[in-house]
Amino acid sequence: MSSPCGSAAPFAPPPTPPEPAATARTGRFGALAGWAQRHRWAAIVLWVAVVAAITLGAGAGGSAYRNDFTLPGTDSQAATDLFKKHGSDQAGDSVEIVFKDTAGVEDARTVIDPMLDQVQRMAGVADVRSPFADSSATSRDGTIAYASVTLDGKVEDVPKEDVAKIIDVAQGIGSDDLQVEVGGEAARNAEDKAGPTAELAGIVAALVILVLLFGSLLAASLPLITALFAVGGAIGLVALASHAFTVADFTPPILMLVGLGVGVDYALLIFYRYRQELVAGSQPDEANRKALDSAGRTVFFAGCTVIVALLGLVALGLGSLRGIALAVAITVLITMAASLVLLPALLALFGRRLQAHVLKQTAKATRKGKREGDRWRTMARAVQRRPIPTLLVGVIALLALSAPAISMRLGFADSGNDPEETTSRQAYSLLAEGFGPGFNGPLIVLVKGDQAAGEAVRAQLSETDGIAQASPALPSEDGALSTVFVYPATSPQDEGTVDLVHHLRDDVAPPLERDTGAEILVGGSTAASQDVSETLADRLPLFVAVVVGVSSLLLLLVFRSIWIPVKAAVLNLLSISAALGVITLVFQHGWFGAQPGPIEAFIPALIFAIVFGLSMDYEVFLVSRIHEEWTRTKDHSLAVREGVASTGKVITAAAAIMMFVFGAFVLSADRMLQQFGLGLAVAIFLDAVVIRCLIVPAVMQKLGAWAWWLPAPLARKLPKVSIE
């Protein structure tokens, strides 16, 4: 056995010698591969039938996607509940039809009034308030005005088609002199979205990389077919599940994003190990069983880690986030099942053709004096010669990228972040131009008391710093509540607005409550977004700790080592924080032409849950191969080189596929999908290139035999779980 490096862990007792390699036998995953081989047609037909049934069922039953941003215990949610209870008009949602005429909006009244009368009679409309009925709805110079269209339900309850018709009718009166735009959350949701460019780009990129990797269209197609079957089944199943659970309407693109990336990744890891077994001389059926018994276990452990991490999101307490977590967990589960059942059946069906192609490629490479993995061995030797400098460079680079994440501001995109050409963005800009930057995100101050209390609160708010205007106190139908609309001097996403909400709640409201005897709550969509963001930020550390703890425990059981889980946890956290730092630079600070604004509140938790599981996938795949060589040769330097040589190519290829699949979503028109796609692509790139190719070999070289050390008392108590 090689001596441990003197600097690795001088305080620890000598490492426990590795157990002798077990006698070759077929494990449960190998048995699963054997079943798929014997019943290949039955397995394929069963998958096709199940996916077809799910798709037909989803087509017949439709989906019931709906958003749920309720957050019990917050002021904004309490205000919303009171609105509903006491019949306040402010409980509903609305859209604004905004007009601009440089000669004065009054001159266009002859075309505006008939249009508003038509909108009043349209489906989904409860009431229309003309800009000419209230002088406050017209700017001081008279060039900009707006009409409020009250919908007959919340945004998620009104069909998008109804809102789209309102937009069409309103913009139908536009002319060279009169600009007409429609704003509000309902208008944002109703606008036409871009086609499935991102999904198609990801599929094409995956196919190209797989063809380059394997040199065969058939070999390249199998992982992709497996992923597409899995994604098709998952989307239909989640659509059906949306009738029973709250699933957000922006979930399907996320399912496509994760399903394609993870599906190809899992299938590729198994297929590549299958190919290696063919090169080693195994017959197709034997190679199939061996691949599933090794790489199949890796996929299973990695998939379980992702699912555990996603289900941990349920503990964060947000309805829509729970639905997303459940939907993505279902997608990962189905992709994992497809890789473990459908892929072995496809390999059994095309095994002989694949074997002939692989052996032909191998013979050609042998004649040229090439050995698979030589370049990776060379790189690993270079790292092993200078492990400390390599480690320092990699860690410093990750820390530098992580630094911007410290100043990350969480929030939600509004119309101000929409593309310039959208009517919602144009309406947002016109309202800000005519009525001030805070007009697009009013705070709604609810006063639970009589009219006098409401007016007293309004008077105090009018004199508060940071408030541009406060509306008269509006009584509810039963007179028990008064509502004051507060327009900040800053835009909805500005830090000044965040500070104002805290100032009103912490400093202004308490003395007013003592003086008036009324209860005062600060609500509205802007305050609600802030409450959601801050709640997620507060609960995120506990979620991270639980996921890291569970994942580390799994690695401890698999590798029976103290240092492997510690290394994996630290490096995975570094890659994720670096990805969040890049997102902050691009989307919060506006690098590369992005619209500056806060980072979507869901993004850090979702990226952490998915990337941490995928990082564990690569960790297990690489370290298990190193452990195989270590058990066989007892030479840790050789084990590291051979582990990198045998996995470097497939890890890099899998990462490249996921980078293209995830990165393609930067082309999406949706800001949240852009952030999600960029974050996942950057995290995967850093994990596969910087961590797996540089840092992990350097750390393993310095640890030496200590990498597999486990205290004897703990070793006796832990159950034995083998990944090989």
Secondary structure, DSSP 8 states (H G I E B T S, - for coil): -----TTT-TTS---------------HHHHHHHHHHHTHHHHHHHHHHHHHHHHHHHHHH----------TTSHHHHHHHHHHHHT-GGGS-EEEEEEEETT-GGGGHHHHHHHHHHHHTSTTEEEEE-GGG-GGGB-TTSSEEEEEEEESS-GGGS-HHHHHHHHHHHHTT--SSEEEEEESHHHHHHS----SHHHHHHHHHHHHHHHHHHS-HHHHHHHHHHHHHHHHHHHHHHHHHTTTS---TTHHHHHHHHHHHHHHHHHHHHHHHHHHHHHTT--HHHHHHHHHHHHHHHHHHHHHHHHHHHHHGGGG--HHHHHHHHHHHHHHHHHHHIIIIIHHHHHHHHHHHHHHHHHHHHHHHHHTT--TTHHHHHHHHHHHHSHHHHHHHHHHHHHHHHGGGGG--EE---GGGS-TTSHHHHHHHHHHHHH-GGGGS-EEEEEES-HHHHHHHHHHHHTSTTEEEE---EE-TTSSEEEEEEEESS-TTSHHHHHHHHHIIIIIHHHHHHHH--EEEEESHHHHHHHHHHHHHHHHHHHHHHHHHHHHHHHHHHH--SHHHHHHHHHHHHHHHHHHHHHIIIIIS-GGG-----EETTHHHHHHHHHHHHHHHHHHHHHHHHHHHHHHH--HHHHHHHHHHHHHHHHHHHHHHHHHHHHGGGGSS-HHHHHHHHHHHHHHHIIIIIIIIIIHHHHHHHHGGGGG---HHHHHHS------
